[in-house]
Structure formats: C-alpha cells, structure tokens
Amino acid sequence: FTPIEDIPELVKGAFISAEDKRFYQHAGYDPLGIIKAVIDAARGGRLRGASTITQQVMKNFLLGGERSIERKIKEIILASRIERVMSKDKILEIYLNEIALGQNSFGVTAAAQTYFNKTLEELLPEEAAYLGALPKAPSTYHPVRQRERAIARRNFVLKEMFQNGYISRSEYERAVAAPLRSVQGGDYPSFRAKMPPRDYFTDEIRRQLSRDFGEEEFFGGGLAIRATVDPVLQKKAAEVLRAGLEKYDRKKGVWRGAVASIDPARLSDEAAWREALSQVKMPRDIDEWRPAVVLAADRKRAVVGIEGVAGTGTIPASDVKWAHPLGSDGKPRKAARGPSDLVKPGDVVYVKAITKGDQIDHWSLRQIPEIEGAFVAMDVHTGRVLAMQGGFSYQHSVFNRATQATRQPGSAFKPFVYAAALDAGYAPNTVVIDAPISVETEEGIWRPKNSSNKFYGPAPLRTGIVYSRNLMTVRLAKDVGMDIIAGYAERFGVYDRLEPYLANALGSQETTLFRMVSAYAMFANGGERVEPTLVDRVQNRWGETIYRHDRRRCVDCADPDLPPGKLPHILSDRRRVIDAVTAYQLTSMMRGVVERGTAAKYIDLDVPVAGKTGTTNNSRDVWFIGFTSNIVAGCYMGFDQPRPLGRGAYGGSMCGPVFNEFMKTAVARYGAGPFKVPPEGVFVKIDRYTGERLPEDATGDNVVEELFRRGEEPLFGALSVIDGGFAMGSDLPTLEPGEEAAGTLVETPGGGSEDAGGGAAGAGTGADRPNASFGSVSSGGLY
C-alpha cells in the first residue's frame, strides 16, 4: 500500500489518462463518456462500460462484475454518493492500491515490482504508461506473449498522457520509440529473487502473524515486517542439521530408491531428458544437491545428466559401497558393489559435486533421510530467533519440527528440576542419594535406572546434572515436590501444564524444541524472562509501528557525548523467572556437562559453553541444548513416527556435533565471554565428589568453585543429604573419588542400548514387567 502523496504524478497521470481523463471534473460518473459509449455501440462498435475510476472502485468493492443495466445504475448511484463523502485523492488512492494488474499483482506498487523490479519513483514514462494500460485487460497485454498489442496500448496511453499535459513532447517521442522491457522478458531481475525464500522461518512468521493479526490483514494489509533472522546463521543452521541427519542416514546404509523415473526412450535426446527432468516434482532447496537423471549404469560407474550443469557427470563405484538396496521384502540386501546395484537408466536421483581443488572430481549419490529433526538459535537477552530449521528440507516437508512437533525432551528437562530445588533452598553441594527406587503406580512398580545400570551412592547436585543421573533426579523431585517443579516448568514456558508425575522429572511429557530453547535462554541471561520472537517490528501501510518486540529503554543511546568504547545503558523491566544466583549455579553445572560430562566428547569451543543432553527411552528422541553468554541453540532428532534410533544414538553424539559446528559461526559473528556473576553471590571451594567445603588454598581435580548466596555459605564438615523419602539398602555400591561413569552398555526391554558415557538411562524393569504407560507414569526421557 502506498499513500496517495507518495504516488508520483507520472503514475497518477498514466491511469487517469488511460481510464478517466475527466476524473477531477466529474461528480462520480461521466455523462459525456456514457453518451460516447452509446453512440459507438449504435454504430456497430463494441459496447464498453464507460466507467469512471470512482465507478470502478464501487464495482470492485461493493458490486459484482456482471454486465447489466441494473448494475450500471447502482454503480452510478454509489459513485455519486462516495464522491460527496470522500475526496478525489482518497478515491484515487484506493483505486491505485487495489486495482488488479495481472501476474497476481494488486496495486501499482506491487505491479511496478512485478513487471520492472522498480519502485514507483524509478518508473520511466513508458513503464508507467504500460501499467496504465493493464486495467483494461491484463492478460491481453502480457509483455511477452502479447508484446505487439501491449506496445500499441502502451503507446496509446503515452499519447493521452502527452495530450493531457503529464509528459512533454520530447518525453513522449522518446517513450513511444522505447522497447517494452520487463522482468517477464528477462530484461530485469525478478523482485522475488531478492526476497527471502519460502522456508521454515518465513512460514512460521506467516503462521504466527496470521494468528495475531488475522489472515486478511496479514496478506492484504500492506504490512512491512522486519524479521529477526540472521541469513548467515540461518544458512548455517540448515547446513549443519542436514549434515547431522544425513550422517545418521548414511551410517544406517539403506538405499531406499530413486525419487522418480523418466521414460528411457527420452534419454538419447539431451533436450528431451532435460525438459523431463525439469518437470519432476522434487525438493530443490537443498544446498549443493542437484536433481539428476541416470543415463547409463554398470558396476563401474553411472553416467548422469544433471540439472543446471552442462554435459554429464559420473558416479563411481567407490561412492555407493555404503548403500544396501532394499529387497522385494522391504529388507536391506548386501551392500552394493557398483551403481547398477542401486540405479538404472531413467532413475531420477540427487547428486552432490565432490571437488578436488577447484575442479569437480566426481558426483556423489544422495537421498533425503528418513530421520528428521530441527534446530533453533536465539539471542539470550532479547529472545530474537536468529535461525530456525524445522526439518531436512522445507520443500520436502513443510511441517515445522521446531515449533509444531511435540516430543519428549528427556534429560534436557532436568535443569528445571534442579532450578526448583536451588530456589527452594537446596545448595550446589547438597548431597542426593543415588540408590534404587521403586514407585507404585496403577500399572505396577516403576523402577527407574541409571544408564550404566549401577548406583553411585551419595553425590552433590552438580554430579546429577553433569552425568545425568536419573535416580538422583527422581529423589530430588520427590523431595522438592512435583507440583513445585510443574510450576517452574510452566513459568519458563516449557509447558502450559505439566502433569505432576515423578516420571516427568525425567522429561517424559512432550514439548517443542522452540519452547525448550527459549527456556534455556533464561538460564543464560541470568534468570530474566524473555519472549521468543521471529519478528522485530511490524508497520502498517502508513508506516506506523503496530508491533515492536523489544520494549527495553536505552538510557543514553542519543547522548552525543557518550565516550568511545562505552556501551549504552539498557534498562529492562522484564520480570525475573528465577533468582540470578540460581541461574548462575545451573549455568556452572551445565558447563560441567560440556567440560567433563555427557557432552564432553562432542563440544569443542574456545569460549565458555553450557548445555544439556537429552535422550529418551530406547533413543527415540535425542537432544542437545546449549548456550554461550550471547546465543542459545538447540537441536532435536528423531523419526516423525517415533521409533528407536538404534545403538549409539544419543543426544551428545548426534546433536552435540551439530550444535558445535553451528556455534563456531555464531561465536565468530556475535562473540562470547564469561557468564555474568551476580553480585549477591560468593564463591566457595567444594569437593566435587563429596560436596564438602574445602579450604581456600585447596587444589586438585576434585576441587570446584561453587557460587553460594552471601550468608548461606556451607560450613566445614556440614552436609545436607537428601534421600527423597525412599528406602535405601545398606549394601549400595558407591562412586569413589575420581571414578566416573564408564561406557557400560546395558540392554533395555525395548531392545536399545544405553551408554553411560553418552549420559543415558534405561527405563526397563525386567523382562517380566512391562514399562508403565504415560497415562500413569512412564520412563520418559532418560538422559
């Protein structure tokens, strides 16, 4: 939408000259024009409407398009009435912003972009005249298919513009001699080519703003939307998530077949197979992947014709030996020895160029993975979403797994249990018993386990997060109270309502990656509430801001005397979700996850990083969410129809590398530093294995500095021990100082293997007892 005062006189003159040269003189209808139309019809000419611009506005808004005397009379009556209550400029403004001008363009501003990729101010007289020619019949004057008719009509409008005084004679003579250049004719680049692609990010903006403003206002309100997306990070998020999903898929080694097939009879003619390939409906938004058709295949190589690449390419036998083709029974056969074991002439597949130096060495066969996932990154201080990838390919599946898929978060939920405990008076060195637990449920006894199938006895809270101890978490949840924990989870926005079952302390209730990442942002920023957003600002058609996300005040942004190097002071009125000391304590513990715990082998950044892994029962869902002082990011992977991912599938091993690669780019762009230490805290040295306070000069691998609230520092020799109210055997094996959970594999009833080194826990209660269902209590997410 463009206000009338911003529409150039040249454009106004083109439409007035073409459609209603007496617009500023008549009272809504033009008697002279009607008489001329009747005379022309009587002489055998075509019956034309003789409608003024005002009449056209009335017809488009209030009447139908049928040709009848009755409609024409109504049109004249309404036009005369509207002229009495609305100015001529206002009527012209409505007309120029609403008129259909072909190519799905409504209004002159949209049409200028569609046909010439220009603003209204940039239009030449011949271009404005062409737009003025279109209301009569846009399809009749297509700039390419109907070029001669379009030029003739354009030149007629130019002549009228000259006669009506809108352009000079020299301008008229130059314009009528000019060729008709357009986007459609390839003379200008398309405006759409500069716009963000339709992807998970832009589609989520559409979904959210359509809900907030209504679809009619979103699509037709002329809104200007400033998105929060960082294009570099968005591209990186898509790249790293795809790499992680494809790595899992290729490791499974199953070739599921071609995307489509082309009649082999068309392969001998390059023009024919290229035309056929261009017509195949398949995703084309996967970076570096290209559609290709197999032209020939044997055991040594396959020759492929590649979309957008001259000539042909080769897939060697060495590239396909990872793949096992599926048999007629749907089961994988032995590994392929050459391309002909997987593809045949006419098969349409994906290929990726493998280069050596600057030259393409060969092409690699690719397929879209069965496994899916999502990735989200946002600013921890503002909640601005910088990147969002809701699956492997938007064109393959528009379902956004970042915002629409609800999955069990597993142990990625545990920090909220510990947050509730720390705010309730527990301390980082509070000792919790790691011992067997039996919980009576309506469906039998639930016996949660640690991933190693071992019990470690008394250990401080830090150990429970670092090594993702299930039994410690359940005991702590029982002692704190699931109703309190549920309140915390709801306050963070992880759930609208968390059912107060003990199993939910292990992350068994489903939520979205989007909610989890925004909740972790509140740990990273010191405990302040942030509202995640994909939109910074929305302006209406008049340029007025109708939505702004960041409402913080900058105290001295306008100060011209602000010293160089000094950052402006930002005042925030956001409410606090948890105490700042609690947020730092949790951040410190989650740094332990990255430095020595379940993610230690997979995160390698040269800045302070904290995070938490999550893997659910039988590895149906794997997570990692982590953060620096500026950016929080999270990854989720799993099948859309949940099923075990198999041996070796853990949040650390699958999502950890994805997070790590992304954060290298994020840190380079946004920096990172030490996490802010709240002034009301004081550091005390603690034995990481026993929780005991140590002297200030203590050193060694067992020493960790924990933050405590001033006045609540632990005394020497005093420990608080939590058993959660569960009984404990006297013969419990405990964790000795320096001993950490080794990678012991244990089989769970679901058949999956859980690795303590990856931070897992099984939910099995033995082959003779089935797992409890979600309705009462379930194993939930486990590490």
C-alpha positions in Angstrom: 0.0 0.0 0.0 1.3 3.4 -1.0 -0.4 6.6 0.3 -1.6 9.0 -2.4 1.0 11.6 -1.5 3.8 9.1 -2.2 2.5 8.1 -5.6 4.3 10.1 -8.4 2.3 12.4 -10.6 3.6 10.4 -13.6 1.9 7.3 -12.3 -1.4 9.1 -11.4 -1.3 10.7 -14.9 -0.9 7.4 -16.7 -4.0 5.8 -15.0 -6.1 9.0 -15.3 -5.2 9.4 -19.0 -6.0 5.7 -19.7 -9.1 5.3 -17.6 -10.8 8.6 -16.7 -9.2 11.8 -18.1 -12.1 13.9 -16.6 -11.6 12.3 -13.1 -11.0 15.6 -11.3 -14.0 17.3 -13.1 -16.9 14.9 -12.9 -19.1 14.0 -9.9 -18.5 10.3 -9.9 -19.8 9.4 -13.3 -19.1 10.9 -16.7 -22.3 11.7 -18.8 -20.2 12.7 -21.8 -18.3 9.4 -21.7 -21.6 7.4 -21.4 -23.1 9.2 -24.4 -20.0 8.5 -26.5 -20.1 4.8 -25.5 -23.8 4.6 -26.6 -23.0 6.3 -29.9 -20.1 3.9 -30.6 -22.3 0.9 -29.8 -25.1 2.2 -32.1 -22.5 2.5 -34.9 -21.7 -1.2 -34.5 -18.7 -0.9 -32.2 -18.1 -2.9 -29.0 -20.2 -2.0 -26.0 -17.8 -0.5 -23.5 -18.5 0.3 -19.9 -17.5 4.0 -19.9 -16.9 3.6 -16.1 -15.0 6.3 -14.3 -12.4 5.5 -11.7 -14.9 6.2 -9.0 -17.4 3.7 -10.6 -14.6 1.1 -10.8 -13.9 1.5 -7.2 -17.6 0.9 -6.3 -17.8 -2.1 -8.6 -14.7 -3.7 -7.2 -15.7 -3.2 -3.6 -19.5 -3.4 -3.4 -20.8 -4.8 -6.7 -20.1 -7.8 -8.9 -18.6 -7.8 -12.4 -21.7 -8.8 -14.3 -22.7 -6.7 -17.3 -26.2 -5.3 -16.8 -28.1 -2.1 -16.9 -29.2 -2.6 -13.2 -25.5 -3.0 -12.1 -24.5 0.1 -14.1 -27.3 2.2 -12.4 -26.3 1.0 -9.0 -22.7 1.8 -9.8 -23.5 5.4 -10.8 -25.6 6.0 -7.7 -22.9 4.7 -5.4 -20.2 6.6 -7.2 -22.1 9.9 -6.8 -22.6 9.2 -3.1 -19.0 8.3 -2.4 -17.8 11.5 -4.2 -19.8 13.5 -1.6 -18.1 11.9 1.4 -14.6 11.2 0.1 -12.0 13.4 -1.6 -10.9 12.7 -5.1 -7.4 11.9 -3.9 -8.7 9.4 -1.4 -10.7 7.7 -4.1 -7.7 7.6 -6.4 -5.6 6.2 -3.6 -8.0 3.3 -3.1 -8.1 2.6 -6.8 -4.3 2.7 -7.4 -3.7 0.4 -4.4 -6.4 -2.2 -5.1 -6.6 -2.5 -8.9 -5.8 -5.9 -10.4 -2.9 -5.5 -12.8 -2.1 -9.1 -13.7 0.6 -11.6 -12.6 -1.1 -11.7 -9.2 -0.3 -8.0 -8.6 -2.8 -5.8 -6.9 -2.0 -2.1 -6.9 0.6 0.0 -8.7 3.4 -0.6 -6.2 3.2 -4.4 -6.5 2.9 -4.1 -10.3 6.0 -1.9 -10.6 7.9 -4.6 -8.7 6.4 -7.5 -10.7 7.0 -6.1 -14.2 10.0 -3.9 -13.7 11.5 -4.6 -10.3 11.4 -0.9 -9.6 9.8 1.5 -7.1 7.2 3.9 -8.3 9.7 6.7 -8.2 12.0 4.8 -10.5 9.5 4.2 -13.3 10.1 5.7 -16.7 7.1 7.3 -18.6 6.8 4.2 -20.9 6.8 1.9 -17.9 4.1 4.0 -16.1 2.1 4.0 -19.3 2.3 0.2 -19.6 0.9 -0.1 -16.1 -1.8 2.3 -17.0 -2.7 0.1 -20.0 -3.3 -3.0 -17.8 -6.6 -2.4 -16.0 -8.4 -2.8 -19.4 -7.3 -6.5 -19.7 -4.1 -7.6 -18.0 -3.8 -10.9 -19.8 -4.5 -9.3 -23.2 -1.4 -7.1 -22.8 1.2 -9.5 -21.5 4.6 -8.0 -22.1 6.0 -11.2 -23.8 3.1 -13.3 -25.1 1.2 -10.3 -26.4 4.1 -7.9 -27.0 2.7 -6.1 -30.1 -0.7 -5.5 -28.6 0.9 -4.4 -25.3 3.2 -1.9 -27.1 0.3 -0.5 -29.1 -1.9 0.0 -25.9 1.1 1.5 -24.1 1.7 4.0 -26.9 -2.0 5.0 -26.8 -1.7 5.8 -23.1 1.5 7.7 -23.8 -0.3 9.8 -26.4 -3.1 10.5 -23.9 -0.5 11.5 -21.2 1.1 13.9 -23.6 -2.2 15.5 -24.7 -3.3 15.8 -21.0 0.0 17.5 -20.1 1.6 14.8 -17.9 4.7 14.4 -20.1 6.5 16.7 -22.6 6.8 16.1 -26.4 10.4 15.0 -26.1 9.5 12.6 -23.3 6.6 11.3 -25.4 8.7 10.8 -28.6 11.5 9.0 -26.7 9.0 6.8 -24.8 7.0 5.6 -27.8 10.3 4.6 -29.5 11.5 2.6 -26.5 11.2 -1.2 -26.5 9.0 -2.9 -23.9 11.4 -4.2 -21.3 10.2 -6.3 -18.4 11.0 -8.9 -15.8 8.9 -11.4 -17.8 11.1 -10.8 -20.8 14.3 -11.3 -18.9 15.3 -7.6 -19.1 15.3 -7.1 -15.3 16.0 -9.4 -12.4 12.9 -10.6 -10.6 12.0 -8.7 -7.4 11.0 -12.1 -5.9 14.6 -13.3 -6.4 15.7 -10.7 -3.7 13.1 -11.8 -1.2 13.6 -14.4 1.5 12.8 -17.9 0.2 9.7 -19.6 1.5 11.2 -21.7 4.2 10.6 -22.8 7.8 11.4 -19.3 9.1 9.2 -17.3 6.8 6.4 -19.8 7.0 6.4 -19.6 10.8 6.2 -15.8 10.6 3.1 -16.3 8.4 1.6 -18.7 10.8 2.2 -16.6 13.9 1.2 -13.2 12.4 -1.9 -14.7 10.7 -3.0 -15.8 14.1 -2.2 -12.5 15.8 -3.5 -10.1 13.1 -5.8 -12.3 11.1 -5.2 -13.8 7.7 -6.9 -11.0 5.8 -4.8 -8.3 7.5 -1.6 -10.3 7.1 -2.0 -10.9 3.4 -3.8 -7.8 2.3 -3.0 -5.2 4.9 0.2 -3.8 3.3 2.2 -4.8 6.4 6.0 -4.3 6.4 7.6 -7.0 8.6 11.2 -6.8 9.9 12.2 -10.4 10.7 14.9 -11.3 13.3 16.6 -13.9 11.1 20.3 -13.7 10.5 20.8 -15.0 6.9 24.3 -16.3 7.6 23.2 -18.3 10.7 20.0 -19.5 9.0 22.1 -21.0 6.2 24.5 -22.5 8.7 21.6 -24.0 10.7 20.2 -25.7 7.7 23.7 -26.9 6.7 24.7 -28.4 10.0 21.3 -30.0 10.7 21.2 -31.6 7.2 24.8 -32.9 7.7 23.8 -34.5 11.0 20.7 -36.1 9.7 22.5 -37.4 6.6 25.4 -38.7 8.6 22.9 -40.9 10.6 21.1 -42.0 7.4 24.3 -43.0 5.6 25.6 -44.8 8.7 22.4 -46.9 8.5 23.4 -47.7 4.9 20.0 -48.3 3.4 19.3 -47.1 -0.2 15.5 -46.5 -0.5 15.4 -46.0 -4.2 15.1 -43.3 -6.8 12.9 -40.2 -6.4 11.1 -40.7 -9.8 11.8 -42.1 -13.2 11.9 -40.8 -16.8 11.0 -42.8 -19.9 14.3 -44.3 -21.1 13.3 -43.6 -24.6 13.8 -39.8 -23.9 17.4 -40.3 -22.7 19.1 -40.2 -26.1 17.9 -36.6 -26.7 19.5 -34.2 -24.3 16.8 -31.5 -24.8 14.1 -34.2 -24.1 15.6 -35.5 -20.8 16.4 -32.0 -19.6 12.8 -31.0 -20.2 11.5 -34.1 -18.5 13.9 -33.6 -15.5 12.8 -30.0 -15.0 9.2 -31.3 -14.8 9.9 -33.7 -11.9 8.4 -32.5 -8.7 11.1 -32.8 -6.0 12.7 -30.5 -3.4 15.2 -28.1 -4.9 16.1 -26.2 -1.7 18.9 -28.5 -0.5 22.2 -26.6 -0.9 24.7 -28.3 -3.1 22.3 -31.1 -4.1 21.1 -31.2 -7.7 18.4 -33.3 -9.4 19.9 -35.7 -12.0 18.7 -38.5 -14.3 20.7 -41.7 -14.7 21.7 -42.0 -18.4 23.7 -45.3 -18.1 24.8 -47.5 -15.2 27.0 -50.6 -14.7 29.1 -52.0 -11.9 32.0 -49.5 -12.5 30.1 -46.2 -12.8 26.8 -44.4 -13.6 26.6 -41.6 -16.1 24.1 -38.9 -15.0 22.6 -35.8 -16.6 22.5 -33.0 -14.0 20.0 -30.1 -13.8 21.8 -26.8 -14.4 25.1 -28.4 -15.3 26.4 -28.7 -18.9 27.3 -32.1 -20.2 27.2 -35.2 -18.0 28.7 -36.4 -14.7 29.9 -39.7 -13.3 29.1 -41.6 -10.1 32.0 -44.1 -9.4 31.5 -47.4 -7.8 33.5 -46.3 -4.8 30.8 -43.8 -3.9 28.0 -46.3 -3.5 29.5 -49.0 -1.3 27.9 -47.6 1.8 24.4 -48.5 0.4 22.3 -51.6 0.9 19.4 -51.8 -1.6 16.1 -52.9 -0.3 14.8 -56.2 -1.5 11.2 -57.1 -2.5 10.5 -58.0 1.1 11.5 -54.5 2.2 14.7 -55.7 4.0 18.2 -54.5 3.1 20.2 -56.8 0.8 24.0 -57.0 0.8 26.0 -53.8 0.1 26.2 -52.5 -3.5 29.3 -53.3 -5.4 28.5 -50.7 -8.1 26.0 -48.1 -9.2 23.9 -50.6 -11.2 23.0 -52.4 -8.0 21.2 -49.2 -6.9 20.0 -47.3 -10.0 19.1 -47.9 -13.7 18.7 -45.6 -16.7 15.8 -43.2 -16.3 16.0 -43.1 -12.5 15.8 -39.5 -11.1 18.2 -39.1 -8.1 20.1 -36.4 -6.2 23.8 -35.9 -6.7 26.4 -33.7 -5.0 29.6 -32.5 -6.5 32.8 -33.8 -4.9 35.7 -31.5 -5.7 39.4 -31.7 -5.7 40.8 -28.2 -5.6 38.6 -26.1 -7.9 37.6 -29.0 -10.1 34.7 -31.4 -9.8 36.3 -34.9 -9.3 33.0 -36.9 -9.4 29.4 -36.8 -8.3 28.1 -38.5 -5.2 24.7 -40.2 -4.9 22.4 -38.7 -2.2 19.0 -39.4 -0.7 16.7 -37.5 1.7 17.0 -39.2 5.1 14.1 -40.8 6.8 15.1 -39.3 10.2 14.1 -35.8 10.7 15.0 -33.0 13.2 15.0 -29.3 14.0 17.4 -26.6 15.0 16.7 -23.2 16.7 19.1 -20.4 17.8 18.2 -17.2 19.5 19.6 -14.2 21.3 19.6 -15.0 25.1 18.9 -11.3 26.0 16.0 -10.5 23.7 14.6 -13.8 22.6 15.2 -12.8 18.9 15.2 -16.0 16.9 18.3 -15.9 14.7 17.9 -19.2 12.9 15.2 -21.9 12.6 15.3 -25.0 10.6 12.3 -27.2 11.0 13.4 -30.3 9.0 15.8 -31.5 6.3 14.0 -29.7 3.5 11.0 -27.3 3.6 10.0 -28.3 0.1 10.1 -32.0 1.1 8.0 -31.4 4.3 6.6 -28.1 5.4 5.9 -29.5 8.9 8.0 -27.4 11.3 9.5 -29.7 13.8 10.9 -26.8 15.8 7.5 -25.3 16.6 4.9 -28.0 15.7 6.4 -31.3 16.7 5.9 -32.2 20.4 8.5 -34.7 21.7 9.8 -36.0 25.0 12.8 -33.8 26.0 14.4 -36.5 28.1 17.1 -35.3 30.4 17.2 -31.9 28.7 14.4 -31.2 31.2 16.4 -31.9 34.3 17.8 -28.4 34.8 14.3 -27.2 35.6 14.1 -29.8 38.4 17.4 -28.5 39.8 16.3 -24.9 39.4 13.2 -25.5 41.5 15.5 -27.2 44.1 18.1 -24.4 44.2 15.4 -21.7 44.5 13.8 -23.7 47.3 16.9 -23.6 49.5 19.0 -26.5 48.2 22.6 -25.8 47.5 25.1 -26.9 44.8 26.8 -29.1 47.4 23.6 -30.7 48.7 24.1 -34.4 48.6 21.5 -36.6 47.0 21.5 -40.4 47.3 21.9 -42.3 44.1 20.2 -45.6 45.0 17.5 -47.9 43.7 13.9 -46.6 43.7 10.6 -48.4 43.5 7.5 -46.4 42.7 4.0 -47.9 43.0 1.8 -47.0 40.0 -1.7 -48.1 38.9 0.0 -50.3 36.4 2.7 -51.8 38.6 6.1 -51.0 40.1 8.2 -48.4 38.2 11.9 -48.8 38.8 13.9 -46.1 37.1 17.6 -46.8 36.4 20.8 -45.1 35.6 22.2 -45.7 32.2 25.1 -47.7 33.5 22.7 -49.9 35.5 24.8 -49.0 38.5 24.1 -47.0 41.6 26.6 -44.4 42.9 25.5 -43.6 46.4 25.8 -40.0 47.8 26.8 -37.3 45.3 26.4 -33.5 45.1 23.7 -31.9 42.9 26.4 -31.0 40.3 27.0 -34.7 39.6 23.3 -35.3 39.0 23.4 -32.9 36.0 26.9 -33.5 34.8 26.4 -37.2 34.5 22.6 -37.1 34.0 21.8 -39.3 37.0 18.2 -40.4 36.8 17.8 -41.8 40.3 19.3 -38.6 41.9 16.8 -36.5 39.8 13.8 -38.6 40.9 14.8 -38.5 44.5 15.3 -34.7 44.3 11.9 -34.3 42.5 10.2 -36.3 45.2 11.8 -34.2 48.0 11.0 -30.8 46.3 7.6 -31.8 45.1 6.4 -32.3 41.6 3.8 -29.6 42.0 6.5 -27.1 42.6 8.6 -28.4 39.7 5.5 -28.2 37.5 5.1 -24.5 38.4 8.7 -23.8 37.4 8.3 -25.6 34.1 5.2 -23.6 33.4 6.8 -20.3 34.5 9.7 -21.0 32.0 7.1 -21.7 29.3 8.2 -25.3 28.7 4.6 -26.4 29.2 1.2 -24.9 29.6 0.5 -27.6 32.2 2.9 -30.2 33.4 1.3 -33.2 35.0 2.8 -33.8 38.5 4.0 -37.4 37.8 7.5 -38.3 39.1 8.5 -39.7 35.6 8.0 -36.2 34.2 11.1 -35.1 36.2 12.9 -37.2 33.6 11.3 -35.4 30.7 8.6 -37.8 29.7 5.9 -35.2 28.9 6.2 -33.8 25.4 7.1 -30.2 24.4 8.7 -28.4 21.5 12.2 -27.5 20.7 11.2 -23.9 20.4 9.9 -23.8 23.9 12.9 -25.6 25.3 15.4 -23.3 23.6 13.6 -20.1 24.8 13.6 -21.6 28.4 17.3 -22.2 28.3 17.8 -18.6 27.2 16.6 -17.6 30.7 19.4 -19.6 32.3 21.9 -17.9 30.1 20.8 -14.3 30.7 20.7 -14.6 34.5 17.1 -15.6 35.0 15.2 -12.9 33.2 12.0 -13.7 31.3 12.4 -13.5 27.5 9.6 -13.8 25.0 10.9 -15.6 21.8 10.1 -13.8 18.6 10.7 -14.1 14.9 9.7 -10.5 14.2 11.3 -7.3 15.5 8.7 -4.9 14.2 5.6 -4.7 12.1 4.5 -1.5 10.4 1.1 -0.8 8.8 0.6 0.6 5.3 1.1 4.2 6.6 4.4 3.4 8.2 3.1 3.3 11.8 4.6 0.7 14.1 1.8 -1.6 15.3 4.1 -4.2 16.9 7.6 -4.0 18.4 9.1 -6.8 20.3 11.9 -5.2 22.3 10.5 -2.7 24.7 13.6 -2.1 26.7 14.7 1.5 27.1 18.2 2.8 26.1 19.1 5.5 28.6 22.0 7.1 26.7 21.7 6.0 23.1 21.0 9.6 22.0 23.8 11.0 24.0 26.3 12.6 21.6 29.0 12.8 24.3 29.0 9.0 25.0 32.7 8.1 25.3 34.2 5.9 22.6 34.1 2.2 23.6 31.4 2.7 26.2 28.2 0.7 25.6 24.8 2.5 26.1 23.0 1.5 29.2 19.8 -0.5 28.6 17.0 -0.6 31.1 15.0 -3.7 31.3 11.7 -4.1 33.1 11.4 -7.8 32.4 10.3 -9.9 35.3 12.6 -12.5 36.8 11.9 -16.2 36.4 14.5 -17.4 38.8 17.0 -15.9 41.2 20.2 -14.7 39.4 22.3 -16.8 41.7 20.3 -19.9 40.9 20.7 -19.1 37.1 24.4 -18.9 37.5 24.6 -22.1 39.6 22.8 -24.0 37.0 24.9 -22.5 34.2 28.0 -23.5 36.1 26.7 -27.1 36.5 25.8 -27.3 32.8 29.3 -26.1 31.9 30.3 -29.3 33.6 28.1 -31.3 31.2 30.2 -29.8 28.3 33.6 -30.0 30.0 33.5 -33.4 31.7 30.0 -34.9 31.4 27.7 -36.4 28.8 28.7 -33.9 26.0 32.4 -33.6 26.7 33.5 -35.6 23.7 31.4 -33.6 21.2 31.6 -29.9 22.2 34.9 -28.1 21.4 34.7 -24.3 21.5 37.2 -21.8 22.8 34.6 -19.9 24.8 32.6 -20.7 27.9 29.7 -23.0 26.9 27.0 -24.7 29.0 24.4 -27.2 27.9 22.5 -30.4 28.5 22.0 -33.6 26.5 18.7 -35.4 26.3 18.0 -39.0 25.1 14.6 -40.7 25.7 13.8 -44.3 26.3 15.3 -46.6 23.6 16.7 -43.5 21.9 13.5 -42.4 20.3 14.4 -38.7 20.7 17.8 -37.2 21.0 18.5 -33.6 22.1 21.2 -31.1 22.9 20.6 -27.5 24.0 23.5 -25.3 24.9 24.4 -21.6 25.2 27.2 -19.1 25.4 26.8 -15.7 27.1 25.0 -14.4 23.9 23.5 -17.2 21.9 21.4 -20.2 22.9 20.8 -23.0 20.4 19.1 -26.4 20.4 19.0 -29.5 18.2 16.4 -32.3 18.2 16.5 -35.5 16.0 14.1 -38.4 15.7 11.7 -40.2 13.3 8.4 -38.4 12.7 6.7 -41.6 13.8 8.8 -42.3 16.9 10.8 -45.5 16.9 14.2 -46.4 18.3 17.2 -44.8 16.6 19.4 -47.8 17.4 22.7 -48.4 19.1 24.9 -45.4 19.6 22.2 -42.8 19.2 22.5 -40.2 22.0 21.9 -36.5 22.4 25.6 -35.9 22.8 26.8 -38.0 19.9 24.1 -36.9 17.4 23.1 -33.4 18.3 26.3 -32.3 20.0 28.4 -32.1 16.8 25.5 -30.2 15.1 25.5 -27.6 17.9 29.3 -27.4 17.9 29.6 -26.6 14.2 26.8 -24.0 14.3 28.2 -22.2 17.3 31.6 -21.8 15.7 29.9 -19.5 13.2 27.6 -17.9 15.8 30.5 -17.1 18.1 32.5 -15.6 15.3 29.6 -13.3 14.5 28.3 -12.4 17.9 31.2 -13.1 20.3 31.0 -14.8 23.7 32.5 -14.1 27.1 32.3 -15.2 30.7 28.9 -15.7 32.1 27.9 -12.8 34.3 28.4 -13.5 38.1 25.6 -11.9 40.2 27.0 -9.6 42.9 25.0 -11.2 45.7 26.9 -14.4 45.3 30.3 -15.6 46.7 32.5 -18.4 45.5 33.4 -21.3 47.8 35.7 -24.3 47.0 33.9 -27.6 47.2 34.9 -31.2 46.8 33.1 -32.2 43.6 32.7 -35.8 44.7 31.7 -35.4 48.4 30.2 -31.9 48.5 32.3 -31.0 51.4 33.7 -27.4 51.8 37.4 -27.1 51.2 40.0 -24.5 52.3 40.6 -21.5 50.0 44.0 -22.8 49.1 42.7 -26.3 48.0 43.8 -27.5 44.6 43.3 -30.6 42.5 40.9 -32.3 40.1 38.4 -32.8 42.9 38.1 -29.1 43.6 35.3 -27.0 42.1 34.3 -23.4 42.9 30.6 -23.2 43.6 28.6 -19.9 43.9 26.5 -19.5 47.0 24.3 -16.7 48.2 26.1 -14.4 50.6 25.3 -15.5 54.2 24.5 -19.1 53.0 28.0 -20.4 52.5 28.3 -24.0 53.7 30.1 -24.7 57.0 33.2 -27.0 57.2 32.1 -30.6 57.9 28.4 -29.9 57.4 26.4 -31.6 54.6 22.8 -31.8 53.7 21.8 -35.3 52.5 18.6 -35.9 50.5 17.1 -39.4 50.0 13.7 -38.2 48.7 11.9 -40.4 51.3 12.8 -43.6 49.5 14.3 -46.5 51.4 17.9 -47.4 50.7 19.8 -50.7 51.1 23.0 -51.0 53.2 25.0 -52.8 50.5 24.8 -50.0 48.0 27.9 -49.7 45.7 29.1 -46.1 45.7 31.2 -43.9 43.5 34.7 -43.4 44.7 36.5 -40.1 44.3 37.9 -39.8 40.8 35.6 -42.6 39.5 33.2 -41.6 36.7 30.5 -43.4 34.9 32.2 -45.6 32.3 30.6 -46.5 29.0 28.9 -49.7 30.2 26.2 -50.9 27.8 23.0 -52.3 29.2 20.1 -53.8 27.3 16.7 -52.2 28.0 13.4 -54.0 27.4 12.8 -52.1 24.2 16.0 -53.6 22.8 18.0 -50.4 22.6 21.5 -49.9 24.1 22.2 -47.1 26.5 25.7 -45.7 27.0 26.5 -44.1 30.3 29.2 -42.1 28.5 26.5 -40.6 26.4 24.5 -39.9 29.5 21.6 -42.3 29.2 19.3 -44.3 31.4 17.0 -47.2 30.7 13.5 -47.5 31.9 13.4 -51.2 32.0 12.0 -53.0 35.0 13.0 -56.5 33.8 11.6 -58.8 31.1 8.8 -59.9 33.3 7.5 -56.4 33.9 6.3 -54.1 31.1 7.1 -50.4 31.1 4.5 -48.2 32.7 2.3 -46.2 30.2 2.3 -42.4 30.0 -1.2 -42.3 31.5 0.0 -43.1 35.0 3.8 -42.8 34.9 6.3 -43.6 32.3 10.0 -43.9 31.9 10.0 -40.7 29.9 13.1 -39.1 28.7 16.1 -40.6 30.3 19.4 -38.8 29.6 
